[in-house]
Every structure is written in structure tokens, then in C-alpha cells.
């Protein structure tokens, strides 16, 4: 409940003090609960500056901060000071390569004149190389237009202590935050007015007056806008408005300071014009916001800033490398992993589940004027998942392969699940024809198959000492088939292949045998066709198989045909 304290009822609203009590359990969404944590962090940030107090007349204090909630004491001057930090912005130059023509104040659609222009080298966006004029042989240039643009400061997020790539104003992580804020939450010009007013150093800001009145009136209801609560619409399909209590809507000003920003990618394969080889490339695909559903308010606020400080600052183009993900739910995996790492460093006995109830993922993209929600999900990885995720993230190179492994991880499925469909539906050049993909298959077999070695079981004694393992047995049978065919057809021993350099004739011939078998298996999607091929081809060379293992393999061929087929294609990829 919020109660209003005033020395005299006749005093102006500006001299009143509001006492607002919040508990996590009364808040309706993870965005509200993250907003409560954001409020704590913003008030603490505000208190770093003495000028906000205005000779002691401004009040913005947090009392009784606990695991479950807090009390906020605030007056209108304190609210003004708080919002001046939340919506702090400054004017900067924005580089564009086309003249602006459309603006909300420009009804004639005439070109808007920039504040200055400059001739800059014309670089290819893919290669980064300067284009050369074919006629003159000279480097090409193009005109750069600079327009004024107000930029949000980001409060503590821009501090070099928390964004280690920042100079106190600009850095990799704060740029990512600003770009996503403008692209998703504050995509429309009207939603940016709070920032524009601070950039223009206006003393009278309407947002403070409106929020103050809503806070002071306990029964006030406020319309929920998508610029504060992501995913909401002004009205439902039944023409019912979405509303929230003023006290709770107030928290939605702060949640974006706590959400972690990730950038999902789309994978595509392109043929290099010079080498004629197929190469995997990516396109950035909007933003995935990881919103922590906070379970312990005090503990979260104590750890969060150190959590920010631990983020890596290795760049990839204009983004932090760590923010780029292959799968939306990877945002929850990564955030959980980094929270767990932080808890270990602080020697806390608490786990991630003590800190958050879950992590909500919202993947949003703005291809044109409207923001589209591509994915909504909620996930809290287990500790084992987090460990497996770290191995997958650090050891696998192919985004195509890694994405499927991540899908299997979050779905609690076997690591090879789904690869049959993947291998049969996307271009060969993206799977077995891709060196990184094949290296990742080998790495996965090594990691996932217990006690697996580089070689194959060569003797009957070795076979009899092992237990039946479907993955291990298929890999060894395929490896034996490729090696024996290589020796029989080309008189090349496998030891010669290992001794030869990458791209040698020995390795090419071995890869050709594996490729031929792979394409044969891929084309045999019908159950009987695959079983006949496996029996007549893979088993056409001597195979050391224990009798009971042979019985179990035969049973698997008929009862688990799809899994055997998938493992066979993966094993052939590992042997290419």
C-alpha cells in the first residue's frame, strides 16, 4: 500500500512525501520484478551525486531493503532527480550515408540538411576493403552526412567499472543497450520524448508530473504501453484496454537497466566468387532480451553490478562477441552461466535458482516501422545444463552444428537428435562439405562417447572387453569401413592419411569415400532401403563385433532405424 504523508494537507503536492511499499510477490510479471531491482540500482546511482538533493529538499530514499521487497520514500523533487538520471541524454552527431527525407516535422518530404558533410572511403560492407574505381584505378569515396541525434546516457551501464570497454561514455555493451532500446522498447519517436527533454535541458518535464499524480492517487489506473511493458498492446482483440496501477507501472521505467541484451543470428551459406568455395555467414536478427524473474531482491542487487563487470569485451564487428547467440534460449543459458560464475567468485553458497525464479526471453525485431515479437519463452537451466552449455559454446565452431546441439540441450534430448532432418534438408556444403561442421562432429563423438579414442578397436579381445554402446559401435564400424575401402581401392593405409598434410591427395581420397557413402545413406530415407544398404555396404568389410552386440545392433536397426541412420551420417561426417 502507498500512503501519503504531509505536514499540512494544505501544502502543495510538490512538498508531499510518498511512502511506497513493494514486495516481489505482489508484482505481476518479471518485467515488474526486474523493474524493482532496477529502481534500487538507479537510486543507488543517484546517490553518487550530491547535486540531486537540491540543498536537502529532494527526497528519494530506499528503506527496509530485504530479500522480498523494499520501501521507497520519495517526493516530487526526488522523482525529478531520479528521472533525470533514468532519461539522461545528450546531443551527438549521427553518421548516415543518405540524405534524410522523412521527419515528423517535415510535411513536404524535402531533404533535410545535415549539420555537416564529409567525403569518406567507400568500403565494401562484407570485406571492409575500400572499393576501387575500375576506370581510374583510384579508391572510391562517398559522402557522409552528419545529423544531430539525442543519445541516452544509460546511467551506471556506461560506467567503465561495469562496461570495461567504456571510456565512461561509449563502449561495446552500452552501445548495444542504446541500440536495442531505440530499436525495440522506444522505437517510435513519441516514446523518446523523455530523453529528448533531458537532452534539451528542459526544467519542466511532463513525465514527472504525470507519474507523480499517478503515484499520489492510490486508485489511479494507467494505460500500459508497449514502450514500457514489452509485448503489450493498447487494446485486446475484444477492445479492452490494458491497464496497470500507477504504483506498479512506475517500476516499468527501470526494468530495461536489468535486462541483458543478446543478438540472435540467421545462418546463410554463400559461394565465394574467388575461391568458388561455400562459406557460412551470419545476419544479425533483432535482439533477444533476457529478463531475470527475481527471487531474492537484496541478494540480486548486491551481485548484479559485479555480474556486469564480469562481461567479456572481445569485439565482433560493432558488438561484444559474448552477446551473439545461435538460439533464443541461449540467452538464458548464457545469463545463467555468468550468474553461476559470479556466485562462485563471491564464494556464496546460494545457487542461481536462489537468485532468480526463471529467465524470460523476448526476441524482438524491427524490420521496418513496427516491432515484431518473434519468440517468447521462459527458462531456468539446471547446473548440469550450464556446464554442458559451456563445453558446447567453447568447443564447437560451426553455427549450424552448434545450434542443433543447443536445441537438444534445452530439450533434454540426446546430442545427435534432429541431425537426420538437418543433414537431409540443408545444402551438403553446409554440413559434411564444411570443415568446421565435420570437426564439430568429431569433437562431439569424443566428448559424448565414454572412453572413446582416436583409433578403432582392432582385436577381438578389445571388443569382448567393452559394453554395448550404440554410438561407439556405429562410429567404429563406419571408421573401419572407410579405412578398409581406402586401403583396398587406393592402397593407402590410414597411418599415411594421418601423416599427410591437410588437403593432400590421401586425405581427399578418404573424404571422397566418406562423401559417397554419406550421400547414399542420405538418399535412403525409407527404412528397408537403409537397412539393406547398411548391411550390404558398411558391413561389407570385416567388422569385429561381439555376438551379443551384433544381436543388439540388429535389433536397433529395425527398432531404432532413424537413430542408427543419423549416427551413420554423423560418423561418416567425422571420417571425411
C-alpha positions as CSV (number, residue, x, y, z in Angstrom):
1,X,0.0,0.0,0.0
2,X,1.1,3.5,-0.7
3,X,0.3,6.1,2.0
4,X,0.8,9.9,1.6
5,X,2.5,11.8,4.4
6,X,2.1,15.5,4.6
7,X,2.8,18.0,7.4
8,X,-0.3,20.0,6.3
9,X,-3.0,19.0,4.0
10,X,-3.0,22.5,2.5
11,X,0.6,22.2,1.3
12,X,1.3,21.9,-2.4
13,X,1.7,18.4,-3.9
14,X,5.4,19.2,-4.5
15,X,6.1,19.3,-0.8
16,X,4.4,15.9,-0.1
17,X,6.3,12.7,0.6
18,X,5.1,9.4,-0.6
19,X,5.9,6.1,1.1
20,X,5.6,3.2,-1.3
21,X,5.9,-0.4,-0.1
22,X,6.7,-3.1,-2.6
23,X,7.1,-6.9,-2.4
24,X,8.2,-9.2,-5.1
25,X,5.2,-11.5,-4.6
26,X,2.6,-8.7,-5.4
27,X,4.1,-7.8,-8.7
28,X,2.5,-9.4,-11.8
29,X,5.4,-10.0,-14.2
30,X,9.2,-10.5,-14.5
31,X,9.4,-7.0,-16.1
32,X,7.9,-5.5,-12.9
33,X,10.2,-7.5,-10.6
34,X,13.2,-6.6,-12.7
35,X,12.0,-3.0,-12.6
36,X,12.0,-3.2,-8.8
37,X,15.7,-4.2,-8.9
38,X,16.3,-1.5,-11.5
39,X,14.8,1.0,-9.1
40,X,17.2,0.0,-6.3
41,X,20.2,0.3,-8.7
42,X,19.1,3.7,-10.1
43,X,18.5,5.2,-6.6
44,X,22.0,4.0,-5.5
45,X,23.5,5.5,-8.7
46,X,21.6,8.8,-8.0
47,X,23.1,9.0,-4.5
48,X,26.6,9.2,-6.0
49,X,25.9,12.8,-7.0
50,X,25.3,15.4,-4.3
51,X,23.6,17.9,-6.5
52,X,20.4,15.9,-6.8
53,X,19.4,16.7,-3.2
54,X,18.9,20.4,-4.1
55,X,20.0,21.5,-0.6
56,X,18.2,18.7,1.1
57,X,14.7,19.5,-0.4
58,X,14.7,16.4,-2.7
59,X,13.9,13.1,-1.2
60,X,14.5,9.7,-2.8
61,X,15.4,7.0,-0.3
62,X,15.1,3.3,-0.1
63,X,14.4,1.8,3.3
64,X,13.9,-1.8,4.5
65,X,15.6,-3.4,1.5
66,X,15.1,-7.1,2.0
67,X,15.1,-10.4,0.1
68,X,11.4,-9.9,-0.6
69,X,10.9,-6.2,-1.1
70,X,11.6,-2.6,-0.1
71,X,10.1,0.8,1.0
72,X,10.6,3.8,-1.2
73,X,10.3,7.4,0.3
74,X,10.1,10.0,-2.4
75,X,8.9,13.5,-3.1
76,X,8.3,15.2,-6.4
77,X,11.8,16.8,-6.5
78,X,13.3,13.4,-5.7
79,X,11.3,11.9,-8.6
80,X,12.5,14.6,-10.9
81,X,16.1,13.9,-9.9
82,X,15.6,10.1,-10.4
83,X,14.1,10.5,-13.8
84,X,16.8,12.9,-14.8
85,X,19.2,10.0,-14.4
86,X,16.9,7.4,-16.0
87,X,16.3,9.5,-19.0
88,X,19.6,11.4,-19.2
89,X,20.5,12.1,-22.8
90,X,22.8,14.3,-24.8
91,X,23.0,15.6,-28.4
92,X,25.6,13.9,-30.7
93,X,26.3,13.6,-34.4
94,X,24.9,10.6,-36.2
95,X,26.6,9.4,-39.3
96,X,24.3,8.5,-42.3
97,X,25.0,7.8,-45.9
98,X,21.8,9.1,-47.3
99,X,20.1,12.5,-47.0
100,X,17.1,12.3,-44.7
101,X,13.8,13.0,-46.3
102,X,11.1,11.9,-43.9
103,X,10.7,13.5,-40.5
104,X,7.6,14.1,-38.3
105,X,8.1,17.9,-38.7
106,X,8.8,17.7,-42.5
107,X,5.5,17.6,-44.4
108,X,6.9,18.3,-47.8
109,X,9.2,15.3,-47.8
110,X,12.1,17.5,-48.9
111,X,15.7,16.5,-48.0
112,X,16.7,17.6,-44.5
113,X,20.0,19.4,-44.5
114,X,22.7,17.8,-42.3
115,X,24.8,19.8,-39.9
116,X,27.9,18.9,-41.9
117,X,29.2,16.5,-44.7
118,X,32.4,14.7,-45.3
119,X,33.9,12.6,-48.0
120,X,34.9,9.2,-46.7
121,X,36.4,6.0,-48.2
122,X,33.7,3.7,-49.8
123,X,34.2,0.3,-48.1
124,X,32.6,-3.0,-49.0
125,X,30.3,-3.8,-46.0
126,X,31.2,-7.5,-46.2
127,X,35.0,-7.4,-46.7
128,X,35.8,-4.0,-45.2
129,X,38.0,-3.2,-48.1
130,X,37.9,0.1,-49.9
131,X,36.3,-0.2,-53.3
132,X,38.4,0.8,-56.4
133,X,37.1,2.7,-59.4
134,X,37.7,0.4,-62.4
135,X,38.2,3.4,-64.8
136,X,40.7,5.4,-62.8
137,X,42.1,2.8,-60.5
138,X,41.7,5.2,-57.6
139,X,39.9,4.4,-54.3
140,X,36.2,5.3,-54.3
141,X,34.7,7.8,-51.8
142,X,31.2,8.6,-50.8
143,X,29.5,11.4,-48.9
144,X,28.9,11.0,-45.2
145,X,26.0,13.1,-43.8
146,X,26.0,14.1,-40.1
147,X,22.7,14.7,-38.3
148,X,22.0,15.7,-34.7
149,X,20.7,12.9,-32.6
150,X,20.0,12.7,-28.9
151,X,21.5,9.6,-27.3
152,X,20.5,8.1,-24.0
153,X,23.4,8.0,-21.5
154,X,22.5,4.8,-19.7
155,X,23.4,5.8,-16.1
156,X,25.6,3.1,-14.4
157,X,25.6,0.9,-17.6
158,X,28.0,3.4,-19.2
159,X,30.4,3.4,-16.2
160,X,33.8,1.9,-17.1
161,X,33.6,-0.1,-13.9
162,X,30.6,-2.1,-15.3
163,X,31.3,-1.9,-19.0
164,X,35.0,-2.4,-19.1
165,X,35.1,-1.4,-22.8
166,X,33.7,2.0,-22.0
167,X,35.6,5.3,-21.6
168,X,32.8,6.4,-19.2
169,X,30.6,7.4,-22.1
170,X,30.9,5.0,-25.0
171,X,31.7,1.3,-25.1
172,X,30.6,-2.0,-26.7
173,X,28.0,-3.0,-24.1
174,X,26.5,0.4,-23.6
175,X,26.2,0.8,-27.4
176,X,24.3,-2.5,-27.6
177,X,22.0,-1.3,-24.8
178,X,21.3,2.0,-26.5
179,X,20.7,0.4,-29.9
180,X,18.3,-2.2,-28.5
181,X,16.4,0.5,-26.5
182,X,15.9,2.6,-29.6
183,X,15.1,-0.4,-31.8
184,X,12.7,-2.3,-29.6
185,X,11.3,-0.5,-26.5
186,X,11.5,3.1,-27.6
187,X,11.1,2.5,-31.4
188,X,8.6,5.3,-32.0
189,X,9.6,9.0,-31.8
190,X,6.9,9.9,-29.3
191,X,8.3,7.3,-26.9
192,X,11.6,9.0,-26.8
193,X,10.3,12.4,-25.6
194,X,11.5,11.8,-22.1
195,X,15.1,11.5,-23.4
196,X,14.7,14.5,-25.8
197,X,13.5,16.7,-23.0
198,X,16.6,16.0,-20.9
199,X,18.9,16.4,-23.9
200,X,17.3,19.9,-24.4
201,X,17.9,20.6,-20.7
202,X,14.2,21.4,-20.1
203,X,13.4,22.1,-16.5
204,X,9.7,21.4,-16.8
205,X,9.2,17.7,-17.8
206,X,5.6,16.5,-18.1
207,X,6.5,12.9,-17.4
208,X,7.4,13.7,-13.8
209,X,4.2,15.5,-13.2
210,X,2.1,12.7,-14.7
211,X,3.9,9.9,-12.8
212,X,3.7,11.8,-9.5
213,X,0.0,12.3,-9.8
214,X,-0.5,8.6,-10.6
215,X,1.7,7.6,-7.6
216,X,-0.1,10.0,-5.2
217,X,-3.6,8.7,-6.3
218,X,-3.8,5.2,-4.9
219,X,-6.7,4.2,-7.1
220,X,-5.3,5.6,-10.3
221,X,-5.0,3.2,-13.3
222,X,-2.6,3.8,-16.1
223,X,-2.7,2.5,-19.7
224,X,0.1,0.0,-20.4
225,X,2.1,0.9,-23.5
226,X,4.4,-1.3,-25.4
227,X,7.1,1.3,-24.9
228,X,7.2,0.4,-21.2
229,X,5.8,-3.2,-21.0
230,X,7.2,-5.1,-23.9
231,X,4.7,-7.3,-25.7
232,X,1.6,-5.5,-24.6
233,X,-0.9,-3.8,-27.0
234,X,-3.1,-0.7,-26.3
235,X,-6.2,-2.9,-26.6
236,X,-7.1,-6.5,-26.8
237,X,-9.0,-8.1,-29.7
238,X,-12.1,-7.6,-27.5
239,X,-11.4,-3.8,-27.4
240,X,-10.4,-4.0,-23.8
241,X,-7.6,-1.6,-22.7
242,X,-4.6,-2.9,-20.9
243,X,-4.1,-1.0,-17.6
244,X,-2.0,-1.2,-14.5
245,X,-2.0,0.6,-11.1
246,X,0.1,3.7,-11.2
247,X,2.3,2.3,-8.3
248,X,3.2,-0.7,-10.4
249,X,3.5,1.0,-13.7
250,X,6.1,3.2,-12.1
251,X,8.5,0.2,-11.9
252,X,8.4,-0.3,-15.7
253,X,10.7,2.8,-16.1
254,X,13.6,0.7,-14.7
255,X,13.5,-2.9,-15.9
256,X,15.5,-2.3,-19.1
257,X,18.5,-1.4,-16.9
258,X,18.5,-5.0,-15.6
259,X,17.6,-7.0,-18.8
260,X,20.5,-8.5,-20.6
261,X,20.7,-7.9,-24.3
262,X,21.7,-10.6,-26.9
263,X,21.8,-10.7,-30.7
264,X,20.5,-13.8,-32.4
265,X,21.8,-14.6,-35.8
266,X,20.5,-16.2,-39.0
267,X,22.9,-18.5,-40.8
268,X,23.3,-18.5,-44.5
269,X,25.8,-20.1,-47.0
270,X,27.3,-18.1,-49.8
271,X,29.7,-19.1,-52.5
272,X,33.0,-17.2,-52.6
273,X,33.5,-15.6,-56.0
274,X,37.2,-16.0,-56.0
275,X,37.8,-19.4,-54.4
276,X,34.4,-20.9,-55.5
277,X,34.1,-22.4,-52.0
278,X,30.9,-22.3,-49.9
279,X,31.3,-20.3,-46.8
280,X,29.0,-19.9,-43.8
281,X,28.0,-16.3,-42.8
282,X,25.5,-14.7,-40.5
283,X,23.0,-11.9,-40.4
284,X,22.0,-10.2,-37.1
285,X,18.4,-10.8,-36.3
286,X,16.9,-8.3,-33.9
287,X,17.5,-8.5,-30.1
288,X,16.8,-11.2,-27.5
289,X,16.1,-9.7,-24.1
290,X,16.9,-11.9,-21.1
291,X,14.7,-10.6,-18.2
292,X,15.5,-12.2,-14.8
293,X,12.4,-13.1,-12.7
294,X,14.0,-12.1,-9.4
295,X,13.5,-14.3,-6.4
296,X,15.8,-12.6,-3.9
297,X,15.8,-8.8,-4.3
298,X,18.6,-7.8,-1.9
299,X,21.0,-10.6,-3.0
300,X,20.3,-9.9,-6.7
301,X,21.1,-6.1,-6.3
302,X,24.3,-6.9,-4.4
303,X,25.6,-9.3,-7.1
304,X,24.3,-7.6,-10.3
305,X,26.9,-4.9,-10.7
306,X,29.7,-7.4,-10.3
307,X,27.9,-9.6,-12.8
308,X,28.0,-6.7,-15.3
309,X,31.7,-6.2,-14.6
310,X,32.5,-9.8,-15.5
311,X,31.2,-9.5,-19.1
312,X,33.8,-10.0,-21.8
313,X,34.8,-7.1,-24.0
314,X,36.1,-9.0,-27.0
315,X,34.5,-7.3,-30.1
316,X,32.9,-8.9,-33.1
317,X,32.3,-6.1,-35.7
318,X,30.5,-3.4,-33.6
319,X,29.1,-5.9,-31.0
320,X,30.5,-7.6,-27.9
321,X,31.3,-11.2,-29.1
322,X,29.7,-12.6,-26.0
323,X,26.2,-11.2,-26.9
324,X,25.9,-13.1,-30.2
325,X,23.8,-16.3,-29.9
326,X,22.6,-19.0,-32.2
327,X,19.4,-19.8,-30.4
328,X,16.9,-17.6,-28.4
329,X,17.1,-19.8,-25.3
330,X,20.8,-19.5,-25.4
331,X,20.3,-16.1,-23.8
332,X,19.0,-17.8,-20.6
333,X,21.9,-20.4,-20.8
334,X,24.5,-17.6,-21.0
335,X,23.0,-15.4,-18.4
336,X,22.6,-18.4,-16.0
337,X,26.2,-19.4,-16.7
338,X,27.6,-16.0,-15.9
339,X,25.4,-15.7,-12.8
340,X,26.8,-19.0,-11.6
341,X,30.3,-17.9,-12.3
342,X,29.7,-14.8,-10.3
343,X,28.3,-16.7,-7.4
344,X,31.4,-19.0,-7.3
345,X,33.7,-16.0,-7.3
346,X,31.8,-14.4,-4.4
347,X,32.0,-17.8,-2.6
348,X,28.3,-17.8,-2.0
349,X,26.5,-20.9,-1.0
350,X,23.5,-19.9,-3.0
351,X,22.6,-21.2,-6.4
352,X,21.2,-19.4,-9.5
353,X,17.7,-20.7,-8.5
354,X,18.0,-18.8,-5.2
355,X,18.6,-15.7,-7.2
356,X,16.0,-15.9,-9.9
357,X,12.8,-18.0,-10.4
358,X,13.4,-18.1,-14.1
359,X,14.6,-16.0,-17.1
360,X,12.1,-14.7,-19.6
361,X,13.3,-14.4,-23.2
362,X,11.7,-11.9,-25.6
363,X,13.1,-12.0,-29.1
364,X,12.0,-8.8,-31.0
365,X,12.9,-7.5,-34.4
366,X,12.0,-4.3,-36.2
367,X,12.5,-4.9,-39.9
368,X,10.7,-1.7,-40.8
369,X,8.4,0.6,-38.7
370,X,6.8,-1.9,-36.4
371,X,8.4,-4.1,-33.8
372,X,7.7,-7.8,-34.3
373,X,7.9,-10.3,-31.4
374,X,9.5,-13.4,-32.9
375,X,9.8,-15.6,-29.7
376,X,8.5,-15.5,-26.1
377,X,9.8,-18.1,-23.7
378,X,10.9,-18.8,-20.1
379,X,13.7,-21.0,-19.0
380,X,15.9,-21.7,-16.0
381,X,18.8,-24.0,-16.9
382,X,20.0,-26.6,-14.4
383,X,23.6,-26.6,-13.2
384,X,24.3,-29.6,-15.5
385,X,22.9,-27.8,-18.5
386,X,25.1,-24.8,-17.7
387,X,28.2,-27.0,-17.6
388,X,27.3,-28.7,-20.9
389,X,26.5,-25.3,-22.5
390,X,29.9,-24.0,-21.7
391,X,31.5,-27.1,-23.4
392,X,29.3,-26.6,-26.5
393,X,29.9,-22.9,-26.7
394,X,33.7,-23.2,-26.3
395,X,34.5,-26.2,-28.4
396,X,32.2,-26.1,-31.4
397,X,32.9,-23.9,-34.4
398,X,30.0,-24.5,-36.9
399,X,27.0,-22.4,-36.0
400,X,24.7,-24.9,-37.9
401,X,26.0,-27.8,-35.8
402,X,26.1,-25.8,-32.6
403,X,22.5,-24.6,-32.9
404,X,21.2,-28.1,-33.2
405,X,23.3,-29.2,-30.2
406,X,21.8,-26.3,-28.2
407,X,18.3,-27.3,-29.2
408,X,18.9,-30.8,-28.0
409,X,20.4,-29.5,-24.7
410,X,17.5,-27.3,-23.8
411,X,15.1,-30.1,-24.8
412,X,16.9,-32.7,-22.8
413,X,17.4,-34.9,-25.8
414,X,20.4,-37.0,-27.0
415,X,23.1,-34.9,-28.6
416,X,22.6,-36.4,-32.0
417,X,18.8,-35.9,-32.1
418,X,17.4,-34.0,-35.1
419,X,20.6,-34.2,-37.2
420,X,18.9,-36.6,-39.6
421,X,16.5,-33.9,-40.7
422,X,19.2,-31.3,-40.7
423,X,21.6,-33.3,-42.8
424,X,18.9,-34.2,-45.3
425,X,17.3,-30.7,-45.7
426,X,20.1,-28.2,-45.8
427,X,22.9,-28.0,-48.5
428,X,25.6,-30.5,-48.4
429,X,28.2,-27.7,-48.4
430,X,26.8,-26.5,-45.0
431,X,27.2,-29.9,-43.3
432,X,29.6,-32.6,-44.5
433,X,31.2,-30.3,-47.0
434,X,32.1,-27.8,-44.2
435,X,35.3,-28.4,-42.3
436,X,34.1,-26.8,-39.1
437,X,30.9,-29.0,-39.2
438,X,33.0,-32.2,-39.6
439,X,35.4,-31.1,-36.8
440,X,32.5,-30.5,-34.5
441,X,31.1,-34.0,-35.2
442,X,34.4,-35.5,-34.3
443,X,34.6,-33.3,-31.2
444,X,31.1,-34.4,-30.1
445,X,31.8,-38.1,-30.5
446,X,35.0,-37.7,-28.4
447,X,33.1,-35.8,-25.7
448,X,29.9,-37.7,-25.7
449,X,31.1,-41.3,-26.2
450,X,32.7,-42.5,-23.0
451,X,36.4,-43.6,-23.2
452,X,36.5,-43.0,-27.0
453,X,39.9,-42.8,-28.6
454,X,41.2,-41.7,-31.9
455,X,41.7,-45.2,-33.2
456,X,39.4,-48.1,-33.7
457,X,39.1,-51.4,-31.8
458,X,41.3,-53.7,-33.9
459,X,41.2,-57.0,-32.0
460,X,38.6,-59.4,-30.9
461,X,39.9,-59.1,-27.3
462,X,39.3,-55.4,-27.3
463,X,35.7,-55.9,-28.5
464,X,34.9,-58.5,-25.8
465,X,36.1,-56.2,-23.0
466,X,33.7,-53.5,-24.0
467,X,30.0,-53.0,-23.2
468,X,27.4,-52.3,-26.0
469,X,27.3,-48.6,-26.9
470,X,25.3,-47.8,-30.0
471,X,27.1,-44.5,-30.7
472,X,30.6,-46.0,-30.2
473,X,29.9,-49.1,-32.2
474,X,28.4,-47.2,-35.3
475,X,31.4,-44.8,-35.2
476,X,33.9,-47.7,-35.2
477,X,32.1,-49.6,-37.9
478,X,32.0,-46.6,-40.2
479,X,35.6,-45.8,-39.5
480,X,36.6,-49.3,-40.2
481,X,34.6,-49.3,-43.5
482,X,36.2,-46.0,-44.7
483,X,39.7,-47.1,-43.8
484,X,39.3,-50.6,-45.4
485,X,37.8,-49.1,-48.6
486,X,40.7,-46.6,-48.8
487,X,43.3,-49.4,-48.4
488,X,41.5,-51.7,-50.9
489,X,40.7,-49.1,-53.6
490,X,43.8,-46.8,-53.4
491,X,46.3,-48.9,-51.4
492,X,46.5,-46.1,-48.8
493,X,46.8,-47.0,-45.2
494,X,45.1,-44.9,-42.6
495,X,48.5,-44.1,-40.9
496,X,49.6,-42.5,-44.2
497,X,46.5,-40.3,-44.1
498,X,47.2,-39.1,-40.5
499,X,50.8,-38.4,-41.5
500,X,49.8,-36.4,-44.6
501,X,49.1,-32.7,-44.6
502,X,45.7,-31.1,-44.8
503,X,44.4,-31.0,-48.4
504,X,46.7,-33.8,-49.6
505,X,45.7,-36.4,-52.1
506,X,45.4,-39.1,-49.4
507,X,43.0,-37.0,-47.3
508,X,41.0,-36.1,-50.4
509,X,40.5,-39.7,-51.4
510,X,39.5,-40.7,-47.9
511,X,37.0,-37.8,-47.9
512,X,35.6,-38.8,-51.3
513,X,34.8,-42.3,-50.0
514,X,33.1,-40.9,-46.9
515,X,31.2,-38.4,-49.0
516,X,29.9,-41.1,-51.4
517,X,28.6,-43.3,-48.5
518,X,27.1,-40.2,-46.8
519,X,25.1,-39.3,-49.9
520,X,24.0,-42.9,-50.3
521,X,22.7,-43.0,-46.7
522,X,21.1,-39.6,-47.0
523,X,19.1,-40.7,-50.1
524,X,17.8,-43.8,-48.3
525,X,15.1,-42.4,-46.1
526,X,12.9,-45.5,-46.4
527,X,13.5,-47.9,-43.5
528,X,14.1,-51.1,-45.5
529,X,16.3,-49.3,-48.1
530,X,18.6,-48.0,-45.3
531,X,18.9,-51.4,-43.5
532,X,19.8,-53.2,-46.7
533,X,22.4,-50.6,-47.6
534,X,23.9,-50.7,-44.1
535,X,24.1,-54.5,-44.1
536,X,25.5,-54.7,-47.7
537,X,27.9,-51.8,-47.6
538,X,29.1,-50.8,-44.1
539,X,29.2,-54.5,-43.1
540,X,30.9,-55.5,-46.4
541,X,34.3,-55.2,-44.7
542,X,35.4,-57.3,-41.7
543,X,33.9,-56.0,-38.5
544,X,34.9,-57.2,-35.1
545,X,31.5,-57.3,-33.3
546,X,30.8,-59.3,-30.1
547,X,27.9,-61.8,-30.6
548,X,25.5,-60.2,-28.2
549,X,26.4,-56.7,-29.5
550,X,25.6,-58.0,-33.0
551,X,22.2,-59.1,-31.8
552,X,21.6,-55.8,-30.1
553,X,22.7,-53.9,-33.2
554,X,20.4,-55.9,-35.4
555,X,17.5,-55.1,-33.1
556,X,18.4,-51.4,-33.1
557,X,18.5,-51.4,-36.9
558,X,14.8,-52.5,-37.0
559,X,13.5,-50.8,-33.9
560,X,15.6,-47.6,-33.9
561,X,16.3,-47.2,-37.6
562,X,16.2,-43.4,-37.6
563,X,18.8,-43.1,-34.8
564,X,21.1,-45.6,-36.5
565,X,20.8,-43.7,-39.8
566,X,21.5,-40.4,-38.0
567,X,24.6,-41.8,-36.3
568,X,25.8,-43.3,-39.5
569,X,25.6,-40.0,-41.4
570,X,27.4,-38.2,-38.4
571,X,30.0,-40.9,-38.3
572,X,30.7,-40.5,-42.0
573,X,31.0,-36.8,-41.5
574,X,33.5,-37.4,-38.7
575,X,35.5,-39.6,-41.1
576,X,35.5,-37.2,-44.1
